[in-house]
Amino acid sequence: VFSLDTSAYSVGQHTIQLSVLDSDGTVTTGGISFSVAELDCDVVVAGKNVSVNCSYSGAAIQSTTCTLDGNPVQCDSSLKFTIGSLSTGSHSLAVSVTDSGGTTITRTYTIQITENYVLECNAAATGDGEVTVTCQFNGDIATQ
């Protein structure tokens, strides 16, 4: 059994050649090729919308799969997409790319959507030097 940590290898195709010398002096040579790919994504949350922009380096993309909370979301080989109107709370986003050699690389991100609260106030001067301030709050106020 032979294992190889590919983290030190650059992105692209690599070949490892091995030679074995037996007790009779016979040399047997063999090799294996493998590819190293890289997938990095910028995930930007704006309100309840999420924009994803990924870059991929490696062999040609054969397929892409993207999921939000385990459910498929639309994405293609451009690896740029937007998901709108997410509910408040924590969400899991997974982006996977399978290359032409059948190797799959996946990146998973946790997205936290918080409630946007807005306090909107208007001030109006009365004729006698007083100011009336009216405010409206669009969220729930928690009390303990």
C-alpha positions as CSV (number, residue, x, y, z in Angstrom):
1,V,0.0,0.0,0.0
2,F,1.3,3.4,-1.0
3,S,-0.2,6.7,-0.1
4,L,0.8,10.2,-1.3
5,D,0.1,13.6,0.2
6,T,-0.6,15.8,-2.9
7,S,-0.9,19.1,-0.9
8,A,2.7,20.1,-1.9
9,Y,2.1,19.5,-5.6
10,S,1.2,22.3,-7.9
11,V,-2.1,22.4,-9.8
12,G,-1.9,20.2,-12.9
13,Q,-1.0,16.7,-14.2
14,H,1.7,14.7,-12.4
15,T,3.3,11.3,-13.0
16,I,5.1,9.1,-10.5
17,Q,7.4,6.4,-11.9
18,L,8.4,3.5,-9.6
19,S,11.1,0.9,-10.3
20,V,11.6,-2.3,-8.4
21,L,14.6,-4.5,-8.4
22,D,14.0,-8.2,-7.5
23,S,16.5,-10.7,-6.1
24,D,17.2,-12.0,-9.7
25,G,18.3,-8.5,-10.8
26,T,15.2,-7.9,-12.9
27,V,14.0,-4.3,-12.9
28,T,10.3,-3.7,-13.3
29,T,9.1,-0.1,-13.9
30,G,5.6,1.3,-13.7
31,G,3.9,4.6,-13.3
32,I,0.7,6.3,-12.3
33,S,-0.6,9.7,-13.4
34,F,-2.8,12.0,-11.3
35,S,-4.0,15.5,-11.4
36,V,-4.1,18.1,-8.7
37,A,-7.0,20.6,-8.8
38,E,-7.9,23.7,-6.9
39,L,-11.3,25.2,-6.2
40,D,-11.7,28.5,-4.3
41,C,-15.0,30.4,-3.8
42,D,-15.8,33.9,-2.7
43,V,-19.2,33.8,-0.9
44,V,-20.8,37.2,-0.3
45,V,-23.9,37.7,1.8
46,A,-26.0,40.8,1.1
47,G,-29.2,40.9,3.2
48,K,-30.9,37.5,2.5
49,N,-29.1,37.0,-0.9
50,V,-25.9,35.1,-1.4
51,S,-23.5,35.6,-4.4
52,V,-21.0,32.9,-5.2
53,N,-18.0,33.4,-7.4
54,C,-15.6,30.4,-7.7
55,S,-12.3,29.9,-9.5
56,Y,-11.2,26.4,-10.6
57,S,-7.8,25.3,-11.8
58,G,-7.3,21.8,-13.0
59,A,-8.4,19.4,-15.7
60,A,-11.4,20.3,-17.9
61,I,-14.7,20.5,-16.0
62,Q,-17.0,17.7,-16.8
63,S,-19.8,18.6,-14.3
64,T,-20.7,20.9,-11.4
65,T,-23.0,20.3,-8.5
66,C,-24.1,22.9,-6.0
67,T,-26.4,22.4,-3.0
68,L,-27.9,24.6,-0.3
69,D,-28.9,22.7,2.9
70,G,-28.6,19.4,0.8
71,N,-31.0,20.7,-1.9
72,P,-29.7,21.3,-5.4
73,V,-29.3,24.9,-6.6
74,Q,-28.6,26.1,-10.1
75,C,-24.9,26.4,-11.0
76,D,-22.9,25.7,-14.1
77,S,-19.3,25.5,-15.2
78,S,-18.9,29.3,-14.9
79,L,-19.2,28.7,-11.1
80,K,-20.8,32.1,-10.7
81,F,-24.4,32.2,-9.2
82,T,-26.7,33.9,-6.8
83,I,-29.2,32.4,-4.3
84,G,-31.9,34.8,-3.2
85,S,-34.4,35.1,-0.4
86,L,-32.7,32.8,2.2
87,S,-34.5,32.4,5.5
88,T,-32.9,33.6,8.7
89,G,-30.5,31.1,10.3
90,S,-27.6,29.0,9.4
91,H,-27.2,27.4,5.9
92,S,-24.7,25.0,4.4
93,L,-23.5,25.6,0.8
94,A,-21.5,22.9,-1.1
95,V,-19.9,23.5,-4.4
96,S,-18.5,20.4,-6.3
97,V,-16.6,20.1,-9.5
98,T,-15.8,16.9,-11.3
99,D,-13.1,17.0,-13.9
100,S,-12.6,15.1,-17.1
101,G,-10.6,12.5,-15.3
102,G,-13.4,11.8,-12.8
103,T,-11.8,13.5,-9.8
104,T,-14.2,15.5,-7.7
105,I,-13.3,18.4,-5.5
106,T,-15.8,19.9,-3.0
107,R,-15.8,23.1,-0.9
108,T,-18.4,23.6,1.9
109,Y,-19.3,26.9,3.4
110,T,-21.5,27.9,6.4
111,I,-23.7,30.9,5.7
112,Q,-25.4,32.8,8.5
113,I,-28.4,34.9,7.6
114,T,-29.5,37.4,10.3
115,E,-32.7,39.4,10.5
116,N,-32.2,42.9,9.3
117,Y,-33.9,45.3,11.7
118,V,-34.5,48.9,10.7
119,L,-35.5,51.7,12.9
120,E,-36.9,54.6,10.8
121,C,-37.6,57.9,12.5
122,N,-39.0,61.2,11.2
123,A,-38.9,64.5,13.0
124,A,-41.3,67.3,12.5
125,A,-41.1,70.8,14.0
126,T,-44.3,72.2,15.5
127,G,-45.0,75.9,15.3
128,D,-44.2,76.5,19.0
129,G,-40.6,75.3,18.9
130,E,-41.2,71.7,19.8
131,V,-40.1,68.8,17.7
132,T,-42.2,65.6,17.3
133,V,-40.3,62.4,16.5
134,T,-42.1,59.4,15.2
135,C,-40.3,56.1,14.8
136,Q,-41.2,52.8,13.3
137,F,-39.4,49.5,14.0
138,N,-39.7,46.6,11.5
139,G,-38.7,43.7,13.7
140,D,-39.7,42.0,16.9
141,I,-38.4,43.2,20.2
142,A,-37.4,40.4,22.5
143,T,-38.1,40.9,26.2
144,Q,-36.8,38.9,29.1
